[in-house]
Structure formats: structure tokens, C-alpha cells
Amino acid sequence: MTEIDAKIDALVPAWLTLPDIAERLGVEVTRVRQLVKEGQLIAVRRGENRVLQVPAAFIDGDKVVKGLTGTLTLLRDDGFTVEEMIEWLFTPDPTLPGTPAQALSENRGTEVKRRAQALAV
């Protein structure tokens, strides 16, 4: 897990701790840690206590946002670091419109994945 800089931190409107996510998903914290380890979620250390946190936009009610895992895999395969993934997902893209994270939450994952695939070219 990494600690992010202030610029990237400012892009993300809200964060959740792993226990918060576990509560929302109805699972144990160890399962959330496993989701991070498997790359289905990404987490960074934030705040003065350097607590692991995940962007709140990655959780939709009681599940992980549809299309997120595949998008994270594409970005990882493109060589992105966790910080770069967060920056890309939360930077406005006028062609979407909005951010890739917003598009995923609005079930427009196909468009987001096309853009992520194009980064590798």
C-alpha cells in the first residue's frame, strides 16, 4: 500500500476505511483486505494515522462498482501505479463527460475500459 500526495488526494471527494467498506459489503475486514490484495479494490494510506482507505466512489451500496475490477486490471497491465490509477480515475475527461470513476458508477464501464485500453497503445 502506498501513501498518496496532496494533489491526488484532492481529486477524490470521499474516502472509506476498510472497516467501513466491510460494513457496507456485509463482510469481514479480512475479506476487504483480500479484495485489495487481489486487485479488485485499491487502497492507499492517508491521514496522520496512515490508515488504509479506498475511494468511496468504488463502493455502490453493498457491492463494488460494476466494471471497476476490470478497469483496475487494464490500468495495472498498462503499468500504472496505484497513485496513477487513482489520478486517472478521478481526473475529469471531457469526452466521457465527467471522470472515469463517475462513468463507472453510472454503468458506463465499456467507455471507461476503451479509454484504459487506448492508454496501452
C-alpha positions as CSV (number, residue, x, y, z in Angstrom):
1,M,0.0,0.0,0.0
2,T,1.2,3.5,-0.7
3,E,0.7,6.9,0.6
4,I,-0.6,9.5,-1.9
5,D,0.4,13.1,-2.4
6,A,-1.9,16.0,-1.8
7,K,-2.7,16.6,-5.4
8,I,-4.1,13.1,-5.9
9,D,-5.8,13.2,-2.5
10,A,-7.6,16.4,-3.5
11,L,-9.1,14.7,-6.6
12,V,-11.0,12.1,-4.6
13,P,-14.1,13.6,-2.9
14,A,-14.6,11.0,-0.2
15,W,-12.8,8.0,1.3
16,L,-13.8,4.9,3.2
17,T,-11.7,2.9,5.7
18,L,-11.6,-0.9,5.3
19,P,-13.9,-1.4,8.3
20,D,-16.4,1.0,6.7
21,I,-16.3,-1.0,3.5
22,A,-16.6,-4.3,5.3
23,E,-19.8,-3.0,7.0
24,R,-21.3,-1.8,3.7
25,L,-20.5,-5.0,1.9
26,G,-21.6,-7.2,4.8
27,V,-18.3,-9.0,5.1
28,E,-15.3,-9.2,7.5
29,V,-12.5,-6.7,7.3
30,T,-10.2,-9.6,6.3
31,R,-12.3,-10.1,3.2
32,V,-11.9,-6.4,2.2
33,R,-8.1,-6.8,2.7
34,Q,-8.2,-9.8,0.4
35,L,-10.1,-7.7,-2.3
36,V,-7.3,-5.2,-2.1
37,K,-4.6,-7.9,-2.2
38,E,-6.3,-9.5,-5.3
39,G,-6.6,-6.1,-7.0
40,Q,-10.3,-5.9,-7.0
41,L,-10.0,-2.7,-5.0
42,I,-7.1,-0.3,-4.5
43,A,-6.2,1.3,-1.2
44,V,-3.8,3.9,0.0
45,R,-2.5,5.1,3.3
46,R,-3.9,8.5,4.2
47,G,-4.1,10.9,7.1
48,E,-1.9,11.4,10.2
49,N,-2.5,7.8,11.3
50,R,-1.8,6.5,7.7
51,V,-4.9,4.4,7.8
52,L,-5.7,2.3,4.7
53,Q,-8.5,3.9,2.7
54,V,-10.4,3.3,-0.5
55,P,-12.1,6.0,-2.6
56,A,-15.8,5.9,-1.6
57,A,-16.8,6.0,-5.3
58,F,-15.6,2.4,-5.7
59,I,-18.5,1.1,-3.5
60,D,-22.0,1.2,-4.7
61,G,-24.4,0.4,-1.9
62,D,-23.5,-3.2,-0.8
63,K,-21.1,-4.1,-3.7
64,V,-18.0,-3.0,-5.5
65,V,-18.9,-0.7,-8.5
66,K,-19.5,-2.8,-11.6
67,G,-16.6,-2.7,-14.1
68,L,-14.1,-1.4,-11.5
69,T,-12.1,-4.6,-11.2
70,G,-11.7,-5.0,-14.9
71,T,-10.6,-1.4,-15.3
72,L,-8.1,-1.7,-12.5
73,T,-6.7,-4.8,-14.2
74,L,-6.3,-2.9,-17.5
75,L,-4.6,0.0,-15.8
76,R,-2.3,-2.3,-13.9
77,D,-1.4,-4.1,-17.1
78,D,-0.6,-0.7,-18.6
79,G,2.0,-0.3,-15.9
80,F,0.0,2.2,-13.8
81,T,0.9,2.5,-10.1
82,V,-1.9,2.8,-7.5
83,E,-1.4,6.5,-7.4
84,E,-1.6,6.8,-11.2
85,M,-4.8,4.7,-11.3
86,I,-6.5,6.9,-8.7
87,E,-5.4,10.1,-10.6
88,W,-6.6,8.7,-13.9
89,L,-10.0,7.5,-12.5
90,F,-10.7,10.9,-10.8
91,T,-9.4,13.3,-13.4
92,P,-12.2,14.8,-15.5
93,D,-12.4,13.6,-19.1
94,P,-14.5,15.9,-21.3
95,T,-15.1,13.0,-23.8
96,L,-17.0,10.9,-21.2
97,P,-18.1,13.6,-19.7
98,G,-17.0,13.6,-16.1
99,T,-14.4,11.3,-14.5
100,P,-13.9,7.7,-15.3
101,A,-14.9,6.9,-11.7
102,Q,-18.3,8.7,-12.3
103,A,-18.8,6.9,-15.6
104,L,-18.2,3.5,-13.9
105,S,-20.8,4.4,-11.2
106,E,-23.2,5.3,-13.9
107,N,-22.8,1.9,-15.6
108,R,-20.8,3.3,-18.5
109,G,-17.9,0.9,-17.9
110,T,-17.4,0.0,-21.6
111,E,-16.4,3.6,-22.4
112,V,-14.0,3.7,-19.5
113,K,-12.4,0.4,-20.5
114,R,-12.0,1.6,-24.0
115,R,-10.1,4.6,-22.8
116,A,-8.0,2.5,-20.4
117,Q,-7.1,0.1,-23.3
118,A,-6.2,3.0,-25.5
119,L,-3.6,4.1,-22.9
120,A,-1.6,1.0,-23.8
121,V,-1.2,1.9,-27.4
